């Protein structure tokens, strides 16, 4: 199997702040905030 694109991936985590810190520091993802306190991470273009 070869993945050429990934639109989105949903993860359930115990601590959102620690998870965002991990992904931003180690994988160079960017945090994004939406209405109603929703948060996400962006990677790539």
mmCIF entry with sequence, helices, sheets and N, C-alpha, C, O atoms, coordinates in Angstrom:
data_MODEL
# 
_entry.id   MODEL 
# 
_entity.id                         1 
_entity.type                       polymer 
_entity.pdbx_number_of_molecules   1 
# 
_entity_poly.entity_id                      1 
_entity_poly.type                           'polypeptide(L)' 
_entity_poly.nstd_linkage                   no 
_entity_poly.nstd_monomer                   no 
_entity_poly.pdbx_seq_one_letter_code       
;(UNK)(UNK)(UNK)(UNK)(UNK)(UNK)(UNK)(UNK)(UNK)(UNK)(UNK)(UNK)(UNK)(UNK)(UNK)(UNK)
(UNK)(UNK)(UNK)(UNK)(UNK)(UNK)(UNK)(UNK)(UNK)(UNK)(UNK)(UNK)(UNK)(UNK)(UNK)(UNK)
(UNK)(UNK)(UNK)(UNK)(UNK)(UNK)(UNK)(UNK)(UNK)(UNK)(UNK)(UNK)(UNK)
;
_entity_poly.pdbx_seq_one_letter_code_can   XXXXXXXXXXXXXXXXXXXXXXXXXXXXXXXXXXXXXXXXXXXXX 
_entity_poly.pdbx_strand_id                 A 
# 
loop_
_entity_poly_seq.entity_id 
_entity_poly_seq.num 
_entity_poly_seq.mon_id 
_entity_poly_seq.hetero 
1 1  UNK n 
1 2  UNK n 
1 3  UNK n 
1 4  UNK n 
1 5  UNK n 
1 6  UNK n 
1 7  UNK n 
1 8  UNK n 
1 9  UNK n 
1 10 UNK n 
1 11 UNK n 
1 12 UNK n 
1 13 UNK n 
1 14 UNK n 
1 15 UNK n 
1 16 UNK n 
1 17 UNK n 
1 18 UNK n 
1 19 UNK n 
1 20 UNK n 
1 21 UNK n 
1 22 UNK n 
1 23 UNK n 
1 24 UNK n 
1 25 UNK n 
1 26 UNK n 
1 27 UNK n 
1 28 UNK n 
1 29 UNK n 
1 30 UNK n 
1 31 UNK n 
1 32 UNK n 
1 33 UNK n 
1 34 UNK n 
1 35 UNK n 
1 36 UNK n 
1 37 UNK n 
1 38 UNK n 
1 39 UNK n 
1 40 UNK n 
1 41 UNK n 
1 42 UNK n 
1 43 UNK n 
1 44 UNK n 
1 45 UNK n 
# 
_struct_asym.id          A 
_struct_asym.entity_id   1 
# 
loop_
_struct_conf.conf_type_id 
_struct_conf.id 
_struct_conf.pdbx_PDB_helix_id 
_struct_conf.beg_label_comp_id 
_struct_conf.beg_label_asym_id 
_struct_conf.beg_label_seq_id 
_struct_conf.pdbx_beg_PDB_ins_code 
_struct_conf.end_label_comp_id 
_struct_conf.end_label_asym_id 
_struct_conf.end_label_seq_id 
_struct_conf.pdbx_end_PDB_ins_code 
_struct_conf.beg_auth_comp_id 
_struct_conf.beg_auth_asym_id 
_struct_conf.beg_auth_seq_id 
_struct_conf.end_auth_comp_id 
_struct_conf.end_auth_asym_id 
_struct_conf.end_auth_seq_id 
_struct_conf.pdbx_PDB_helix_class 
_struct_conf.details 
_struct_conf.pdbx_PDB_helix_length 
HELX_P HELX_P1 AA1 UNK A 16 ? UNK A 27 ? UNK A 16 UNK A 27 1 ? 12 
HELX_P HELX_P2 AA2 UNK A 35 ? UNK A 37 ? UNK A 35 UNK A 37 5 ? 3  
# 
_struct_conf_type.id          HELX_P 
_struct_conf_type.criteria    ? 
_struct_conf_type.reference   ? 
# 
_struct_sheet.id               AA1 
_struct_sheet.type             ? 
_struct_sheet.number_strands   2 
_struct_sheet.details          ? 
# 
_struct_sheet_order.sheet_id     AA1 
_struct_sheet_order.range_id_1   1 
_struct_sheet_order.range_id_2   2 
_struct_sheet_order.offset       ? 
_struct_sheet_order.sense        anti-parallel 
# 
loop_
_struct_sheet_range.sheet_id 
_struct_sheet_range.id 
_struct_sheet_range.beg_label_comp_id 
_struct_sheet_range.beg_label_asym_id 
_struct_sheet_range.beg_label_seq_id 
_struct_sheet_range.pdbx_beg_PDB_ins_code 
_struct_sheet_range.end_label_comp_id 
_struct_sheet_range.end_label_asym_id 
_struct_sheet_range.end_label_seq_id 
_struct_sheet_range.pdbx_end_PDB_ins_code 
_struct_sheet_range.beg_auth_comp_id 
_struct_sheet_range.beg_auth_asym_id 
_struct_sheet_range.beg_auth_seq_id 
_struct_sheet_range.end_auth_comp_id 
_struct_sheet_range.end_auth_asym_id 
_struct_sheet_range.end_auth_seq_id 
AA1 1 UNK A 30 ? UNK A 33 ? UNK A 30 UNK A 33 
AA1 2 UNK A 39 ? UNK A 42 ? UNK A 39 UNK A 42 
# 
loop_
_atom_site.group_PDB 
_atom_site.id 
_atom_site.type_symbol 
_atom_site.label_atom_id 
_atom_site.label_alt_id 
_atom_site.label_comp_id 
_atom_site.label_asym_id 
_atom_site.label_entity_id 
_atom_site.label_seq_id 
_atom_site.pdbx_PDB_ins_code 
_atom_site.Cartn_x 
_atom_site.Cartn_y 
_atom_site.Cartn_z 
_atom_site.occupancy 
_atom_site.B_iso_or_equiv 
_atom_site.pdbx_formal_charge 
_atom_site.auth_seq_id 
_atom_site.auth_comp_id 
_atom_site.auth_asym_id 
_atom_site.auth_atom_id 
_atom_site.pdbx_PDB_model_num 
ATOM 1   N N  . UNK A 1 1  ? 0.848   -1.180 0.000  1.00 0.00 ? 1  UNK A N  1 
ATOM 2   C CA . UNK A 1 1  ? 0.000   0.000  0.000  1.00 0.00 ? 1  UNK A CA 1 
ATOM 3   C C  . UNK A 1 1  ? 0.887   1.234  0.000  1.00 0.00 ? 1  UNK A C  1 
ATOM 4   O O  . UNK A 1 1  ? 1.905   1.278  0.689  1.00 0.00 ? 1  UNK A O  1 
ATOM 5   N N  . UNK A 1 2  ? 0.493   2.239  -0.779 1.00 0.00 ? 2  UNK A N  1 
ATOM 6   C CA . UNK A 1 2  ? 1.223   3.498  -0.866 1.00 0.00 ? 2  UNK A CA 1 
ATOM 7   C C  . UNK A 1 2  ? 0.223   4.643  -0.732 1.00 0.00 ? 2  UNK A C  1 
ATOM 8   O O  . UNK A 1 2  ? -0.655  4.795  -1.581 1.00 0.00 ? 2  UNK A O  1 
ATOM 9   N N  . UNK A 1 3  ? 0.345   5.448  0.322  1.00 0.00 ? 3  UNK A N  1 
ATOM 10  C CA . UNK A 1 3  ? -0.562  6.574  0.547  1.00 0.00 ? 3  UNK A CA 1 
ATOM 11  C C  . UNK A 1 3  ? -0.002  7.783  -0.181 1.00 0.00 ? 3  UNK A C  1 
ATOM 12  O O  . UNK A 1 3  ? 1.145   8.172  0.039  1.00 0.00 ? 3  UNK A O  1 
ATOM 13  N N  . UNK A 1 4  ? -0.821  8.384  -1.059 1.00 0.00 ? 4  UNK A N  1 
ATOM 14  C CA . UNK A 1 4  ? -0.381  9.562  -1.800 1.00 0.00 ? 4  UNK A CA 1 
ATOM 15  C C  . UNK A 1 4  ? -0.966  10.853 -1.239 1.00 0.00 ? 4  UNK A C  1 
ATOM 16  O O  . UNK A 1 4  ? -0.434  11.932 -1.498 1.00 0.00 ? 4  UNK A O  1 
ATOM 17  N N  . UNK A 1 5  ? -2.055  10.760 -0.472 1.00 0.00 ? 5  UNK A N  1 
ATOM 18  C CA . UNK A 1 5  ? -2.663  11.951 0.114  1.00 0.00 ? 5  UNK A CA 1 
ATOM 19  C C  . UNK A 1 5  ? -3.493  11.557 1.329  1.00 0.00 ? 5  UNK A C  1 
ATOM 20  O O  . UNK A 1 5  ? -3.996  10.437 1.422  1.00 0.00 ? 5  UNK A O  1 
ATOM 21  N N  . UNK A 1 6  ? -3.623  12.492 2.247  1.00 0.00 ? 6  UNK A N  1 
ATOM 22  C CA . UNK A 1 6  ? -4.439  12.286 3.440  1.00 0.00 ? 6  UNK A CA 1 
ATOM 23  C C  . UNK A 1 6  ? -5.173  13.586 3.699  1.00 0.00 ? 6  UNK A C  1 
ATOM 24  O O  . UNK A 1 6  ? -4.552  14.612 3.978  1.00 0.00 ? 6  UNK A O  1 
ATOM 25  N N  . UNK A 1 7  ? -6.490  13.547 3.607  1.00 0.00 ? 7  UNK A N  1 
ATOM 26  C CA . UNK A 1 7  ? -7.296  14.753 3.774  1.00 0.00 ? 7  UNK A CA 1 
ATOM 27  C C  . UNK A 1 7  ? -7.383  15.164 5.239  1.00 0.00 ? 7  UNK A C  1 
ATOM 28  O O  . UNK A 1 7  ? -7.100  16.312 5.579  1.00 0.00 ? 7  UNK A O  1 
ATOM 29  N N  . UNK A 1 8  ? -7.771  14.240 6.101  1.00 0.00 ? 8  UNK A N  1 
ATOM 30  C CA . UNK A 1 8  ? -7.810  14.525 7.536  1.00 0.00 ? 8  UNK A CA 1 
ATOM 31  C C  . UNK A 1 8  ? -7.776  13.225 8.328  1.00 0.00 ? 8  UNK A C  1 
ATOM 32  O O  . UNK A 1 8  ? -8.098  12.149 7.826  1.00 0.00 ? 8  UNK A O  1 
ATOM 33  N N  . UNK A 1 9  ? -7.379  13.368 9.569  1.00 0.00 ? 9  UNK A N  1 
ATOM 34  C CA . UNK A 1 9  ? -7.271  12.235 10.472 1.00 0.00 ? 9  UNK A CA 1 
ATOM 35  C C  . UNK A 1 9  ? -7.794  12.696 11.833 1.00 0.00 ? 9  UNK A C  1 
ATOM 36  O O  . UNK A 1 9  ? -7.365  13.736 12.330 1.00 0.00 ? 9  UNK A O  1 
ATOM 37  N N  . UNK A 1 10 ? -8.688  11.964 12.427 1.00 0.00 ? 10 UNK A N  1 
ATOM 38  C CA . UNK A 1 10 ? -9.277  12.329 13.716 1.00 0.00 ? 10 UNK A CA 1 
ATOM 39  C C  . UNK A 1 10 ? -8.658  11.458 14.804 1.00 0.00 ? 10 UNK A C  1 
ATOM 40  O O  . UNK A 1 10 ? -8.640  10.232 14.698 1.00 0.00 ? 10 UNK A O  1 
ATOM 41  N N  . UNK A 1 11 ? -8.155  12.106 15.846 1.00 0.00 ? 11 UNK A N  1 
ATOM 42  C CA . UNK A 1 11 ? -7.572  11.400 16.989 1.00 0.00 ? 11 UNK A CA 1 
ATOM 43  C C  . UNK A 1 11 ? -8.316  11.809 18.258 1.00 0.00 ? 11 UNK A C  1 
ATOM 44  O O  . UNK A 1 11 ? -8.676  12.976 18.418 1.00 0.00 ? 11 UNK A O  1 
ATOM 45  N N  . UNK A 1 12 ? -8.543  10.874 19.143 1.00 0.00 ? 12 UNK A N  1 
ATOM 46  C CA . UNK A 1 12 ? -9.085  11.167 20.460 1.00 0.00 ? 12 UNK A CA 1 
ATOM 47  C C  . UNK A 1 12 ? -7.924  11.084 21.443 1.00 0.00 ? 12 UNK A C  1 
ATOM 48  O O  . UNK A 1 12 ? -7.252  10.056 21.527 1.00 0.00 ? 12 UNK A O  1 
ATOM 49  N N  . UNK A 1 13 ? -7.688  12.158 22.184 1.00 0.00 ? 13 UNK A N  1 
ATOM 50  C CA . UNK A 1 13 ? -6.536  12.218 23.083 1.00 0.00 ? 13 UNK A CA 1 
ATOM 51  C C  . UNK A 1 13 ? -6.987  12.573 24.494 1.00 0.00 ? 13 UNK A C  1 
ATOM 52  O O  . UNK A 1 13 ? -8.053  13.157 24.687 1.00 0.00 ? 13 UNK A O  1 
ATOM 53  N N  . UNK A 1 14 ? -6.175  12.219 25.467 1.00 0.00 ? 14 UNK A N  1 
ATOM 54  C CA . UNK A 1 14 ? -6.492  12.502 26.867 1.00 0.00 ? 14 UNK A CA 1 
ATOM 55  C C  . UNK A 1 14 ? -6.175  13.952 27.243 1.00 0.00 ? 14 UNK A C  1 
ATOM 56  O O  . UNK A 1 14 ? -6.867  14.539 28.075 1.00 0.00 ? 14 UNK A O  1 
ATOM 57  N N  . UNK A 1 15 ? -5.139  14.530 26.640 1.00 0.00 ? 15 UNK A N  1 
ATOM 58  C CA . UNK A 1 15 ? -4.717  15.891 26.975 1.00 0.00 ? 15 UNK A CA 1 
ATOM 59  C C  . UNK A 1 15 ? -4.403  16.635 25.678 1.00 0.00 ? 15 UNK A C  1 
ATOM 60  O O  . UNK A 1 15 ? -3.344  16.441 25.081 1.00 0.00 ? 15 UNK A O  1 
ATOM 61  N N  . UNK A 1 16 ? -5.325  17.480 25.254 1.00 0.00 ? 16 UNK A N  1 
ATOM 62  C CA . UNK A 1 16 ? -5.174  18.175 23.973 1.00 0.00 ? 16 UNK A CA 1 
ATOM 63  C C  . UNK A 1 16 ? -3.948  19.087 23.950 1.00 0.00 ? 16 UNK A C  1 
ATOM 64  O O  . UNK A 1 16 ? -3.257  19.153 22.933 1.00 0.00 ? 16 UNK A O  1 
ATOM 65  N N  . UNK A 1 17 ? -3.666  19.787 25.043 1.00 0.00 ? 17 UNK A N  1 
ATOM 66  C CA . UNK A 1 17 ? -2.519  20.692 25.066 1.00 0.00 ? 17 UNK A CA 1 
ATOM 67  C C  . UNK A 1 17 ? -1.198  19.939 24.928 1.00 0.00 ? 17 UNK A C  1 
ATOM 68  O O  . UNK A 1 17 ? -0.310  20.378 24.196 1.00 0.00 ? 17 UNK A O  1 
ATOM 69  N N  . UNK A 1 18 ? -1.062  18.823 25.614 1.00 0.00 ? 18 UNK A N  1 
ATOM 70  C CA . UNK A 1 18 ? 0.165   18.015 25.488 1.00 0.00 ? 18 UNK A CA 1 
ATOM 71  C C  . UNK A 1 18 ? 0.286   17.401 24.104 1.00 0.00 ? 18 UNK A C  1 
ATOM 72  O O  . UNK A 1 18 ? 1.383   17.302 23.554 1.00 0.00 ? 18 UNK A O  1 
ATOM 73  N N  . UNK A 1 19 ? -0.823  16.995 23.553 1.00 0.00 ? 19 UNK A N  1 
ATOM 74  C CA . UNK A 1 19 ? -0.804  16.410 22.208 1.00 0.00 ? 19 UNK A CA 1 
ATOM 75  C C  . UNK A 1 19 ? -0.399  17.443 21.164 1.00 0.00 ? 19 UNK A C  1 
ATOM 76  O O  . UNK A 1 19 ? 0.411   17.153 20.283 1.00 0.00 ? 19 UNK A O  1 
ATOM 77  N N  . UNK A 1 20 ? -0.958  18.643 21.260 1.00 0.00 ? 20 UNK A N  1 
ATOM 78  C CA . UNK A 1 20 ? -0.591  19.705 20.329 1.00 0.00 ? 20 UNK A CA 1 
ATOM 79  C C  . UNK A 1 20 ? 0.882   20.063 20.486 1.00 0.00 ? 20 UNK A C  1 
ATOM 80  O O  . UNK A 1 20 ? 1.569   20.271 19.487 1.00 0.00 ? 20 UNK A O  1 
ATOM 81  N N  . UNK A 1 21 ? 1.374   20.138 21.702 1.00 0.00 ? 21 UNK A N  1 
ATOM 82  C CA . UNK A 1 21 ? 2.795   20.425 21.931 1.00 0.00 ? 21 UNK A CA 1 
ATOM 83  C C  . UNK A 1 21 ? 3.676   19.353 21.281 1.00 0.00 ? 21 UNK A C  1 
ATOM 84  O O  . UNK A 1 21 ? 4.682   19.678 20.649 1.00 0.00 ? 21 UNK A O  1 
ATOM 85  N N  . UNK A 1 22 ? 3.310   18.100 21.431 1.00 0.00 ? 22 UNK A N  1 
ATOM 86  C CA . UNK A 1 22 ? 4.077   16.998 20.842 1.00 0.00 ? 22 UNK A CA 1 
ATOM 87  C C  . UNK A 1 22 ? 4.137   17.127 19.319 1.00 0.00 ? 22 UNK A C  1 
ATOM 88  O O  . UNK A 1 22 ? 5.220   17.103 18.733 1.00 0.00 ? 22 UNK A O  1 
ATOM 89  N N  . UNK A 1 23 ? 2.980   17.261 18.687 1.00 0.00 ? 23 UNK A N  1 
ATOM 90  C CA . UNK A 1 23 ? 2.938   17.302 17.225 1.00 0.00 ? 23 UNK A CA 1 
ATOM 91  C C  . UNK A 1 23 ? 3.575   18.565 16.647 1.00 0.00 ? 23 UNK A C  1 
ATOM 92  O O  . UNK A 1 23 ? 4.166   18.514 15.569 1.00 0.00 ? 23 UNK A O  1 
ATOM 93  N N  . UNK A 1 24 ? 3.465   19.692 17.342 1.00 0.00 ? 24 UNK A N  1 
ATOM 94  C CA . UNK A 1 24 ? 4.074   20.911 16.819 1.00 0.00 ? 24 UNK A CA 1 
ATOM 95  C C  . UNK A 1 24 ? 5.591   20.896 16.982 1.00 0.00 ? 24 UNK A C  1 
ATOM 96  O O  . UNK A 1 24 ? 6.308   21.357 16.094 1.00 0.00 ? 24 UNK A O  1 
ATOM 97  N N  . UNK A 1 25 ? 6.086   20.376 18.094 1.00 0.00 ? 25 UNK A N  1 
ATOM 98  C CA . UNK A 1 25 ? 7.529   20.371 18.341 1.00 0.00 ? 25 UNK A CA 1 
ATOM 99  C C  . UNK A 1 25 ? 8.256   19.289 17.561 1.00 0.00 ? 25 UNK A C  1 
ATOM 100 O O  . UNK A 1 25 ? 9.330   19.543 17.016 1.00 0.00 ? 25 UNK A O  1 
ATOM 101 N N  . UNK A 1 26 ? 7.704   18.107 17.497 1.00 0.00 ? 26 UNK A N  1 
ATOM 102 C CA . UNK A 1 26 ? 8.409   16.991 16.867 1.00 0.00 ? 26 UNK A CA 1 
ATOM 103 C C  . UNK A 1 26 ? 8.110   16.812 15.381 1.00 0.00 ? 26 UNK A C  1 
ATOM 104 O O  . UNK A 1 26 ? 8.972   16.364 14.625 1.00 0.00 ? 26 UNK A O  1 
ATOM 105 N N  . UNK A 1 27 ? 6.908   17.154 14.964 1.00 0.00 ? 27 UNK A N  1 
ATOM 106 C CA . UNK A 1 27 ? 6.541   16.927 13.569 1.00 0.00 ? 27 UNK A CA 1 
ATOM 107 C C  . UNK A 1 27 ? 6.318   18.224 12.796 1.00 0.00 ? 27 UNK A C  1 
ATOM 108 O O  . UNK A 1 27 ? 5.906   18.188 11.637 1.00 0.00 ? 27 UNK A O  1 
ATOM 109 N N  . UNK A 1 28 ? 6.585   19.369 13.426 1.00 0.00 ? 28 UNK A N  1 
ATOM 110 C CA . UNK A 1 28 ? 6.495   20.686 12.783 1.00 0.00 ? 28 UNK A CA 1 
ATOM 111 C C  . UNK A 1 28 ? 5.097   20.981 12.226 1.00 0.00 ? 28 UNK A C  1 
ATOM 112 O O  . UNK A 1 28 ? 4.960   21.641 11.197 1.00 0.00 ? 28 UNK A O  1 
ATOM 113 N N  . UNK A 1 29 ? 4.060   20.485 12.919 1.00 0.00 ? 29 UNK A N  1 
ATOM 114 C CA . UNK A 1 29 ? 2.686   20.807 12.531 1.00 0.00 ? 29 UNK A CA 1 
ATOM 115 C C  . UNK A 1 29 ? 2.318   22.172 13.114 1.00 0.00 ? 29 UNK A C  1 
ATOM 116 O O  . UNK A 1 29 ? 2.954   22.645 14.057 1.00 0.00 ? 29 UNK A O  1 
ATOM 117 N N  . UNK A 1 30 ? 1.288   22.799 12.545 1.00 0.00 ? 30 UNK A N  1 
ATOM 118 C CA . UNK A 1 30 ? 0.839   24.110 13.013 1.00 0.00 ? 30 UNK A CA 1 
ATOM 119 C C  . UNK A 1 30 ? -0.548  23.979 13.644 1.00 0.00 ? 30 UNK A C  1 
ATOM 120 O O  . UNK A 1 30 ? -1.446  23.395 13.037 1.00 0.00 ? 30 UNK A O  1 
ATOM 121 N N  . UNK A 1 31 ? -0.737  24.518 14.860 1.00 0.00 ? 31 UNK A N  1 
ATOM 122 C CA . UNK A 1 31 ? -2.054  24.457 15.485 1.00 0.00 ? 31 UNK A CA 1 
ATOM 123 C C  . UNK A 1 31 ? -3.011  25.478 14.867 1.00 0.00 ? 31 UNK A C  1 
ATOM 124 O O  . UNK A 1 31 ? -2.596  26.570 14.478 1.00 0.00 ? 31 UNK A O  1 
ATOM 125 N N  . UNK A 1 32 ? -4.288  25.116 14.780 1.00 0.00 ? 32 UNK A N  1 
ATOM 126 C CA . UNK A 1 32 ? -5.347  25.979 14.256 1.00 0.00 ? 32 UNK A CA 1 
ATOM 127 C C  . UNK A 1 32 ? -6.529  25.880 15.208 1.00 0.00 ? 32 UNK A C  1 
ATOM 128 O O  . UNK A 1 32 ? -6.854  24.794 15.688 1.00 0.00 ? 32 UNK A O  1 
ATOM 129 N N  . UNK A 1 33 ? -7.179  27.017 15.485 1.00 0.00 ? 33 UNK A N  1 
ATOM 130 C CA . UNK A 1 33 ? -8.367  27.029 16.342 1.00 0.00 ? 33 UNK A CA 1 
ATOM 131 C C  . UNK A 1 33 ? -9.591  27.389 15.521 1.00 0.00 ? 33 UNK A C  1 
ATOM 132 O O  . UNK A 1 33 ? -9.524  28.210 14.607 1.00 0.00 ? 33 UNK A O  1 
ATOM 133 N N  . UNK A 1 34 ? -10.720 26.760 15.862 1.00 0.00 ? 34 UNK A N  1 
ATOM 134 C CA . UNK A 1 34 ? -11.991 27.000 15.185 1.00 0.00 ? 34 UNK A CA 1 
ATOM 135 C C  . UNK A 1 34 ? -13.020 27.450 16.217 1.00 0.00 ? 34 UNK A C  1 
ATOM 136 O O  . UNK A 1 34 ? -12.721 27.529 17.409 1.00 0.00 ? 34 UNK A O  1 
ATOM 137 N N  . UNK A 1 35 ? -14.223 27.742 15.755 1.00 0.00 ? 35 UNK A N  1 
ATOM 138 C CA . UNK A 1 35 ? -15.313 28.134 16.645 1.00 0.00 ? 35 UNK A CA 1 
ATOM 139 C C  . UNK A 1 35 ? -15.614 27.010 17.631 1.00 0.00 ? 35 UNK A C  1 
ATOM 140 O O  . UNK A 1 35 ? -15.295 25.847 17.385 1.00 0.00 ? 35 UNK A O  1 
ATOM 141 N N  . UNK A 1 36 ? -16.226 27.372 18.736 1.00 0.00 ? 36 UNK A N  1 
ATOM 142 C CA . UNK A 1 36 ? -16.638 26.425 19.777 1.00 0.00 ? 36 UNK A CA 1 
ATOM 143 C C  . UNK A 1 36 ? -15.470 25.681 20.411 1.00 0.00 ? 36 UNK A C  1 
ATOM 144 O O  . UNK A 1 36 ? -15.651 24.572 20.914 1.00 0.00 ? 36 UNK A O  1 
ATOM 145 N N  . UNK A 1 37 ? -14.274 26.268 20.398 1.00 0.00 ? 37 UNK A N  1 
ATOM 146 C CA . UNK A 1 37 ? -13.124 25.667 21.055 1.00 0.00 ? 37 UNK A CA 1 
ATOM 147 C C  . UNK A 1 37 ? -12.487 24.485 20.325 1.00 0.00 ? 37 UNK A C  1 
ATOM 148 O O  . UNK A 1 37 ? -11.631 23.799 20.882 1.00 0.00 ? 37 UNK A O  1 
ATOM 149 N N  . UNK A 1 38 ? -12.899 24.250 19.099 1.00 0.00 ? 38 UNK A N  1 
ATOM 150 C CA . UNK A 1 38 ? -12.322 23.133 18.340 1.00 0.00 ? 38 UNK A CA 1 
ATOM 151 C C  . UNK A 1 38 ? -10.917 23.481 17.899 1.00 0.00 ? 38 UNK A C  1 
ATOM 152 O O  . UNK A 1 38 ? -10.625 24.627 17.558 1.00 0.00 ? 38 UNK A O  1 
ATOM 153 N N  . UNK A 1 39 ? -10.049 22.480 17.909 1.00 0.00 ? 39 UNK A N  1 
ATOM 154 C CA . UNK A 1 39 ? -8.642  22.687 17.557 1.00 0.00 ? 39 UNK A CA 1 
ATOM 155 C C  . UNK A 1 39 ? -8.193  21.613 16.594 1.00 0.00 ? 39 UNK A C  1 
ATOM 156 O O  . UNK A 1 39 ? -8.720  20.500 16.576 1.00 0.00 ? 39 UNK A O  1 
ATOM 157 N N  . UNK A 1 40 ? -7.199  21.976 15.787 1.00 0.00 ? 40 UNK A N  1 
ATOM 158 C CA . UNK A 1 40 ? -6.681  21.034 14.797 1.00 0.00 ? 40 UNK A CA 1 
ATOM 159 C C  . UNK A 1 40 ? -5.208  21.313 14.572 1.00 0.00 ? 40 UNK A C  1 
ATOM 160 O O  . UNK A 1 40 ? -4.664  22.301 15.063 1.00 0.00 ? 40 UNK A O  1 
ATOM 161 N N  . UNK A 1 41 ? -4.571  20.423 13.818 1.00 0.00 ? 41 UNK A N  1 
ATOM 162 C CA . UNK A 1 41 ? -3.174  20.585 13.438 1.00 0.00 ? 41 UNK A CA 1 
ATOM 163 C C  . UNK A 1 41 ? -3.080  20.521 11.925 1.00 0.00 ? 41 UNK A C  1 
ATOM 164 O O  . UNK A 1 41 ? -3.765  19.724 11.284 1.00 0.00 ? 41 UNK A O  1 
ATOM 165 N N  . UNK A 1 42 ? -2.226  21.366 11.354 1.00 0.00 ? 42 UNK A N  1 
ATOM 166 C CA . UNK A 1 42 ? -2.037  21.415 9.903  1.00 0.00 ? 42 UNK A CA 1 
ATOM 167 C C  . UNK A 1 42 ? -0.608  21.010 9.603  1.00 0.00 ? 42 UNK A C  1 
ATOM 168 O O  . UNK A 1 42 ? 0.328   21.410 10.295 1.00 0.00 ? 42 UNK A O  1 
ATOM 169 N N  . UNK A 1 43 ? -0.455  20.205 8.556  1.00 0.00 ? 43 UNK A N  1 
ATOM 170 C CA . UNK A 1 43 ? 0.881   19.762 8.141  1.00 0.00 ? 43 UNK A CA 1 
ATOM 171 C C  . UNK A 1 43 ? 0.963   19.851 6.626  1.00 0.00 ? 43 UNK A C  1 
ATOM 172 O O  . UNK A 1 43 ? 0.072   19.365 5.929  1.00 0.00 ? 43 UNK A O  1 
ATOM 173 N N  . UNK A 1 44 ? 2.004   20.458 6.116  1.00 0.00 ? 44 UNK A N  1 
ATOM 174 C CA . UNK A 1 44 ? 2.164   20.567 4.654  1.00 0.00 ? 44 UNK A CA 1 
ATOM 175 C C  . UNK A 1 44 ? 1.409   21.747 4.095  1.00 0.00 ? 44 UNK A C  1 
ATOM 176 O O  . UNK A 1 44 ? 1.167   22.738 4.784  1.00 0.00 ? 44 UNK A O  1 
ATOM 177 N N  . UNK A 1 45 ? 1.039   21.627 2.831  1.00 0.00 ? 45 UNK A N  1 
ATOM 178 C CA . UNK A 1 45 ? 0.384   22.732 2.116  1.00 0.00 ? 45 UNK A CA 1 
ATOM 179 C C  . UNK A 1 45 ? -1.048  22.891 2.493  1.00 0.00 ? 45 UNK A C  1 
ATOM 180 O O  . UNK A 1 45 ? -1.727  23.778 1.975  1.00 0.00 ? 45 UNK A O  1 
# 
